[in-house]
Amino acid sequence: MSVDDELVAKIELLIRRPVAQVFDAFVNPDVITKFWFNRTSGPLVADTSVTWYWDLYEASTEVRVVALEQDYRIYIEWDANTDSPSRVEWMFEDRGDDGTYVRVVNSGFDSEADDVVERVVDSTGGFALVLAAAKAYLEHGIELNIVADRF
């Protein structure tokens, strides 16, 4: 792979819950705050922007919802209020009784080569933790605090 190829963070995990429940967990503030960030300015709705807050770290990010396809796809711009937002896409594959297979791809990193690699590695680890925390919460009702305990 050359540095000209686009590097992406790609994470996949099966969550043993129906697709409607898993999809809702990522758009509904009452659920997503149980496993990812602690508050948000609102639910994810197509063609809107919201701010996600990690108060413990005094951090936040603005996300712009580019596309929202019920029970199938969420597509956002991360750090939407900056000159170089990245893109995050969640795909939800209904596996029937086995649950929902979730794929997350974070792409569009606009930085120097060394910084891109660092951002891709950080994003891969971060989204892996988010999916693991979502799985624990949705399957077992356990709030792992895994994102809060990362640093």
C-alpha positions as CSV (number, residue, x, y, z in Angstrom):
1,M,0.0,0.0,0.0
2,S,1.3,3.4,-0.9
3,V,0.7,6.5,1.2
4,D,-1.5,7.7,-1.7
5,D,-4.1,5.0,-0.9
6,E,-6.8,6.0,1.5
7,L,-6.4,4.5,4.9
8,V,-9.5,3.7,6.8
9,A,-10.5,2.4,10.2
10,K,-12.7,-0.7,9.8
11,I,-14.4,-2.5,12.6
12,E,-17.0,-5.2,12.5
13,L,-18.9,-7.1,15.3
14,L,-22.0,-9.2,15.7
15,I,-24.5,-7.9,18.3
16,R,-27.1,-10.5,19.3
17,R,-30.1,-8.3,19.2
18,P,-32.7,-7.4,16.4
19,V,-31.5,-4.9,13.8
20,A,-34.2,-2.3,14.9
21,Q,-32.9,-2.4,18.5
22,V,-29.2,-2.1,17.5
23,F,-29.9,0.7,15.0
24,D,-31.9,2.6,17.5
25,A,-29.1,2.3,20.0
26,F,-26.9,4.5,17.8
27,V,-29.5,7.2,17.1
28,N,-31.4,7.4,20.4
29,P,-29.7,9.7,23.0
30,D,-31.3,7.6,25.9
31,V,-29.4,4.5,24.7
32,I,-26.2,5.7,23.1
33,T,-25.2,7.6,26.2
34,K,-25.2,4.3,28.1
35,F,-22.2,3.0,26.2
36,W,-20.4,5.9,24.3
37,F,-20.5,9.6,25.2
38,N,-22.4,11.0,28.2
39,R,-24.6,13.5,26.5
40,T,-25.7,14.8,23.1
41,S,-27.6,17.9,21.8
42,G,-30.2,15.6,20.2
43,P,-30.9,12.4,18.3
44,L,-29.4,11.6,14.9
45,V,-31.8,12.9,12.2
46,A,-30.9,13.1,8.5
47,D,-29.6,16.5,7.3
48,T,-29.0,17.8,10.8
49,S,-26.0,18.3,13.0
50,V,-25.6,17.4,16.7
51,T,-22.9,17.7,19.3
52,W,-21.6,14.8,21.2
53,Y,-20.0,15.4,24.6
54,W,-17.5,13.5,26.7
55,D,-17.6,15.8,29.8
56,L,-15.1,13.7,31.7
57,Y,-12.5,14.7,29.1
58,E,-13.9,18.2,28.4
59,A,-14.2,17.1,24.8
60,S,-16.9,17.3,22.2
61,T,-17.4,16.9,18.5
62,E,-20.0,18.1,16.0
63,V,-21.4,15.5,13.7
64,R,-23.4,16.2,10.6
65,V,-25.9,13.4,9.6
66,V,-25.4,13.0,5.9
67,A,-27.7,9.9,5.5
68,L,-29.9,7.8,7.8
69,E,-31.5,4.7,6.4
70,Q,-33.7,3.1,9.0
71,D,-32.3,-0.2,10.3
72,Y,-29.6,-0.2,7.6
73,R,-27.2,2.7,7.5
74,I,-25.9,5.8,9.4
75,Y,-23.5,8.1,7.6
76,I,-22.0,11.1,9.3
77,E,-19.3,13.7,9.0
78,W,-17.2,13.7,12.3
79,D,-15.7,17.0,13.4
80,A,-18.2,18.6,10.9
81,N,-17.3,22.1,12.1
82,T,-13.6,21.8,11.1
83,D,-11.8,22.2,7.8
84,S,-11.2,18.5,7.5
85,P,-14.0,16.3,8.9
86,S,-13.7,12.6,8.5
87,R,-16.6,10.3,7.5
88,V,-18.1,7.5,9.6
89,E,-20.5,4.9,8.2
90,W,-22.3,2.3,10.2
91,M,-23.9,-0.6,8.2
92,F,-26.4,-2.9,10.0
93,E,-26.9,-6.3,8.5
94,D,-29.9,-8.2,9.8
95,R,-28.8,-11.8,10.7
96,G,-32.3,-12.9,11.8
97,D,-32.2,-14.9,15.0
98,D,-28.4,-14.5,15.2
99,G,-28.7,-10.7,15.6
100,T,-27.2,-7.8,13.8
101,Y,-23.8,-7.6,12.2
102,V,-22.5,-4.0,12.5
103,R,-19.7,-2.6,10.3
104,V,-18.1,0.7,11.0
105,V,-15.8,2.5,8.5
106,N,-14.1,5.8,9.4
107,S,-12.5,7.4,6.3
108,G,-11.5,10.7,4.8
109,F,-8.6,11.5,7.1
110,D,-7.0,14.6,5.6
111,S,-3.6,14.9,7.2
112,E,0.1,14.2,6.6
113,A,1.0,10.5,6.2
114,D,2.3,9.9,9.8
115,D,-0.7,11.7,11.3
116,V,-3.1,9.6,9.2
117,V,-1.7,6.4,10.4
118,E,-2.0,7.6,14.0
119,R,-5.6,8.7,13.5
120,V,-6.6,5.5,11.8
121,V,-5.1,3.4,14.6
122,D,-6.8,5.6,17.2
123,S,-10.1,5.4,15.4
124,T,-9.9,1.7,15.0
125,G,-9.3,1.2,18.7
126,G,-12.0,3.7,19.7
127,F,-14.7,2.2,17.5
128,A,-13.8,-1.3,18.6
129,L,-14.4,-0.2,22.2
130,V,-17.7,1.5,21.2
131,L,-19.0,-1.7,19.5
132,A,-17.8,-3.9,22.4
133,A,-19.6,-1.5,24.9
134,A,-22.7,-1.5,22.8
135,K,-22.7,-5.3,22.6
136,A,-22.4,-5.6,26.4
137,Y,-25.1,-3.1,27.0
138,L,-27.6,-4.4,24.4
139,E,-27.0,-8.1,25.1
140,H,-26.6,-8.0,28.9
141,G,-27.6,-4.6,30.2
142,I,-24.1,-3.9,31.4
143,E,-22.6,-0.4,31.3
144,L,-18.9,-1.2,30.9
145,N,-17.8,2.4,31.1
146,I,-15.1,1.2,28.7
147,V,-14.9,4.5,26.8
148,A,-14.7,6.6,30.0
149,D,-12.0,4.2,31.3
150,R,-9.9,4.3,28.1
151,F,-7.6,7.1,29.3
